[in-house]
Amino acid sequence: MDYNNVKELIGIINGSALTEFEYKQGDFYVKMSKNGGIGKSRDFSEIEEKKEPIIPAGEISSPITIIPEEKVEIKEGNFVKAPIVGTFYQSSSPDKPPLVKVGDKVKEGDLLCIIEAMKIMNEIKSPCNGEVAEIFVSNEDMVEYDQPLFRIV
């Protein structure tokens, strides 16, 4: 492993949530730790290259797999969020069709859903004009305060 590879490895570890990292390949061994001491954190500005590992080979834990982070797509539009905790209902009664579906055009003030909280039915209305692009919850799901329910574009 050459200097540039080690430098790249340091950058990857510094940018990750890992606090300790060990790597051994042939007679090359490197150990990095962000825990320089109790309550201290430090940069990996110094690299120790040793012929003998600090920990005997039989005691080295299994290798760490670094899973790349998923790219989160930020979607545009107005998000209608739950104003209260309760049960989400798509229609005003079980035998009626949903109040809105994906693709429906809505106007400001149109009824989107009902959230039941403590036996009180709370009507959730559209804050804007647009088209329902996504519905994030299913009928009779429990919803949390500030949880996204709809995306209107």
MARTIZA-679797 format. One record per residue (C-alpha): residue in one letter; x, y, z negated. Coordinates in nm, 4 decimals. Example, Ala and Ser with C-alpha at 12.3 -4.5 7.8 and 13.67 -1.06 7.14 Angstrom:
BEGIN
{margu A&u 1.2300&v -0.4500&w -0.7800}
{margu S&u 1.3670&v -0.1060&w -0.7140}
This chain:
BEGIN
{margu M&u 0.0000&v 0.0000&w 0.0000}
{margu D&u 0.1517&v 0.3317&w 0.1038}
{margu Y&u 0.1267&v 0.6742&w -0.0560}
{margu N&u -0.1613&v 0.7931&w 0.1689}
{margu N&u -0.3698&v 0.4843&w 0.0842}
{margu V&u -0.3126&v 0.5392&w -0.2875}
{margu K&u -0.3988&v 0.9081&w -0.2535}
{margu E&u -0.7226&v 0.8171&w -0.0716}
{margu L&u -0.8040&v 0.5599&w -0.3410}
{margu I&u -0.7569&v 0.8257&w -0.6101}
{margu G&u -1.0024&v 1.0534&w -0.4302}
{margu I&u -1.2621&v 0.7761&w -0.4056}
{margu I&u -1.2304&v 0.6856&w -0.7743}
{margu N&u -1.2356&v 1.0529&w -0.8845}
{margu G&u -1.5587&v 1.1053&w -0.6895}
{margu S&u -1.7281&v 0.7956&w -0.8299}
{margu A&u -1.8970&v 0.7189&w -1.1604}
{margu L&u -1.6282&v 0.4642&w -1.2470}
{margu T&u -1.4283&v 0.5372&w -1.5618}
{margu E&u -1.1626&v 0.2675&w -1.5152}
{margu F&u -1.0199&v 0.0947&w -1.2100}
{margu E&u -0.7567&v -0.1768&w -1.1619}
{margu Y&u -0.6177&v -0.3013&w -0.8336}
{margu K&u -0.3610&v -0.5719&w -0.7594}
{margu Q&u -0.2368&v -0.6793&w -0.4195}
{margu G&u 0.0732&v -0.8979&w -0.4096}
{margu D&u 0.3300&v -0.7320&w -0.6364}
{margu F&u 0.1527&v -0.3943&w -0.6222}
{margu Y&u -0.0554&v -0.3075&w -0.9293}
{margu V&u -0.2324&v 0.0157&w -1.0160}
{margu K&u -0.4560&v 0.0975&w -1.3094}
{margu M&u -0.6537&v 0.4236&w -1.3249}
{margu S&u -0.8607&v 0.5483&w -1.6152}
{margu K&u -1.0621&v 0.8645&w -1.6603}
{margu N&u -1.0554&v 0.7957&w -2.0363}
{margu G&u -0.7181&v 0.9485&w -2.1186}
{margu G&u -0.8111&v 0.9377&w -2.4868}
{margu I&u -1.1189&v 0.9492&w -2.7006}
{margu G&u -1.3373&v 1.2307&w -2.5732}
{margu K&u -1.0784&v 1.3327&w -2.3111}
{margu S&u -1.1046&v 1.2999&w -1.9394}
{margu R&u -0.8212&v 1.3519&w -1.6982}
{margu D&u -0.7407&v 1.3631&w -1.3295}
{margu F&u -0.5542&v 1.0807&w -1.1599}
{margu S&u -0.2602&v 1.3003&w -1.0736}
{margu E&u -0.0056&v 1.0404&w -1.1807}
{margu I&u 0.0064&v 0.6859&w -1.0493}
{margu E&u 0.1936&v 0.4083&w -1.2170}
{margu E&u 0.3377&v 0.1458&w -0.9870}
{margu K&u 0.4726&v -0.1523&w -1.1767}
{margu K&u 0.5995&v -0.4920&w -1.0804}
{margu E&u 0.4499&v -0.6553&w -1.3899}
{margu P&u 0.0820&v -0.6058&w -1.4656}
{margu I&u -0.0117&v -0.4669&w -1.8058}
{margu I&u -0.2785&v -0.7349&w -1.8431}
{margu P&u -0.1827&v -1.0946&w -1.7636}
{margu A&u -0.3372&v -1.2158&w -1.4377}
{margu G&u -0.5627&v -1.4656&w -1.6178}
{margu E&u -0.7274&v -1.1865&w -1.8171}
{margu I&u -0.8137&v -0.9520&w -1.5276}
{margu S&u -1.1902&v -0.9174&w -1.4969}
{margu S&u -1.3739&v -0.9813&w -1.1737}
{margu P&u -1.3303&v -0.7213&w -0.8987}
{margu I&u -1.5508&v -0.4113&w -0.8948}
{margu T&u -1.7788&v -0.3679&w -0.5970}
{margu I&u -1.8423&v -0.0078&w -0.5004}
{margu I&u -2.1872&v 0.0282&w -0.3466}
{margu P&u -2.2230&v 0.3301&w -0.1206}
{margu E&u -2.4945&v 0.5765&w -0.2191}
{margu E&u -2.8058&v 0.5875&w -0.0051}
{margu K&u -2.8513&v 0.9040&w 0.1920}
{margu V&u -3.1633&v 1.0777&w 0.0699}
{margu E&u -3.3593&v 1.2413&w 0.3459}
{margu I&u -3.5067&v 1.5695&w 0.2309}
{margu K&u -3.8472&v 1.6022&w 0.3877}
{margu E&u -4.0125&v 1.9328&w 0.4549}
{margu G&u -4.3631&v 2.0264&w 0.3607}
{margu N&u -4.5674&v 2.1062&w 0.0549}
{margu F&u -4.5657&v 1.8422&w -0.2153}
{margu V&u -4.8828&v 1.8057&w -0.4183}
{margu K&u -4.7788&v 1.6836&w -0.7630}
{margu A&u -4.9825&v 1.5381&w -1.0462}
{margu P&u -5.0735&v 1.8130&w -1.2948}
{margu I&u -5.1497&v 1.5541&w -1.5652}
{margu V&u -5.0851&v 1.1925&w -1.6624}
{margu G&u -5.3674&v 0.9582&w -1.5656}
{margu T&u -5.5147&v 0.7145&w -1.3152}
{margu F&u -5.5102&v 0.8129&w -0.9470}
{margu Y&u -5.8271&v 0.7577&w -0.7437}
{margu Q&u -5.8424&v 0.8075&w -0.3663}
{margu S&u -6.2213&v 0.8417&w -0.3583}
{margu S&u -6.5020&v 0.9796&w -0.5732}
{margu S&u -6.6433&v 0.6296&w -0.6289}
{margu P&u -6.5288&v 0.2724&w -0.5587}
{margu D&u -6.7769&v 0.2191&w -0.2732}
{margu K&u -6.6772&v 0.5366&w -0.0824}
{margu P&u -6.3876&v 0.5754&w 0.1644}
{margu P&u -6.0702&v 0.7647&w 0.0618}
{margu L&u -6.1055&v 1.1428&w 0.0471}
{margu V&u -5.7989&v 1.1845&w 0.2730}
{margu K&u -5.5742&v 0.9592&w 0.4801}
{margu V&u -5.2358&v 1.0165&w 0.6425}
{margu G&u -5.2928&v 1.2314&w 0.9503}
{margu D&u -5.6010&v 1.4106&w 0.8158}
{margu K&u -5.6133&v 1.7888&w 0.8481}
{margu V&u -5.6846&v 1.9665&w 0.5192}
{margu K&u -5.7603&v 2.3232&w 0.4234}
{margu E&u -5.6629&v 2.5023&w 0.1061}
{margu G&u -5.9070&v 2.3956&w -0.1658}
{margu D&u -6.0074&v 2.0638&w -0.0028}
{margu L&u -6.0414&v 1.7737&w -0.2477}
{margu L&u -5.7484&v 1.5296&w -0.2091}
{margu C&u -5.7972&v 1.2882&w -0.4994}
{margu I&u -5.9151&v 1.2474&w -0.8557}
{margu I&u -5.7007&v 1.1796&w -1.1610}
{margu E&u -5.8780&v 1.0320&w -1.4597}
{margu A&u -5.7344&v 1.1290&w -1.7960}
{margu M&u -5.9102&v 1.0482&w -2.1233}
{margu K&u -6.2364&v 0.9651&w -1.9395}
{margu I&u -6.2359&v 1.3069&w -1.7682}
{margu M&u -6.2278&v 1.3138&w -1.3887}
{margu N&u -5.9912&v 1.5902&w -1.2708}
{margu E&u -6.0217&v 1.6975&w -0.9078}
{margu I&u -5.6904&v 1.7601&w -0.7325}
{margu K&u -5.7273&v 2.0078&w -0.4464}
{margu S&u -5.5017&v 2.1023&w -0.1589}
{margu P&u -5.2857&v 2.4067&w -0.2327}
{margu C&u -5.2456&v 2.4842&w 0.1386}
{margu N&u -5.3654&v 2.4234&w 0.4937}
{margu G&u -5.1988&v 2.1463&w 0.6913}
{margu E&u -5.1864&v 1.7777&w 0.7711}
{margu V&u -5.1434&v 1.4960&w 0.5196}
{margu A&u -4.8044&v 1.3494&w 0.6176}
{margu E&u -4.7572&v 1.1056&w 0.3277}
{margu I&u -4.9452&v 0.9612&w 0.0334}
{margu F&u -4.6990&v 0.8444&w -0.2312}
{margu V&u -4.9338&v 0.6494&w -0.4616}
{margu S&u -5.2014&v 0.3841&w -0.4239}
{margu N&u -5.5557&v 0.3771&w -0.5529}
{margu E&u -5.5794&v 0.3152&w -0.9297}
{margu D&u -5.2052&v 0.3694&w -0.9854}
{margu M&u -5.0989&v 0.5346&w -1.3089}
{margu V&u -4.9308&v 0.8666&w -1.2333}
{margu E&u -4.6946&v 1.0745&w -1.4446}
{margu Y&u -4.6927&v 1.4494&w -1.4896}
{margu D&u -4.5233&v 1.6220&w -1.1924}
{margu Q&u -4.5113&v 1.2977&w -0.9882}
{margu P&u -4.5476&v 1.3637&w -0.6112}
{margu L&u -4.8852&v 1.2473&w -0.4797}
{margu F&u -4.9023&v 1.3908&w -0.1270}
{margu R&u -4.6849&v 1.5680&w 0.1279}
{margu I&u -4.8678&v 1.8184&w 0.3443}
{margu V&u -4.7045&v 1.9680&w 0.6543}
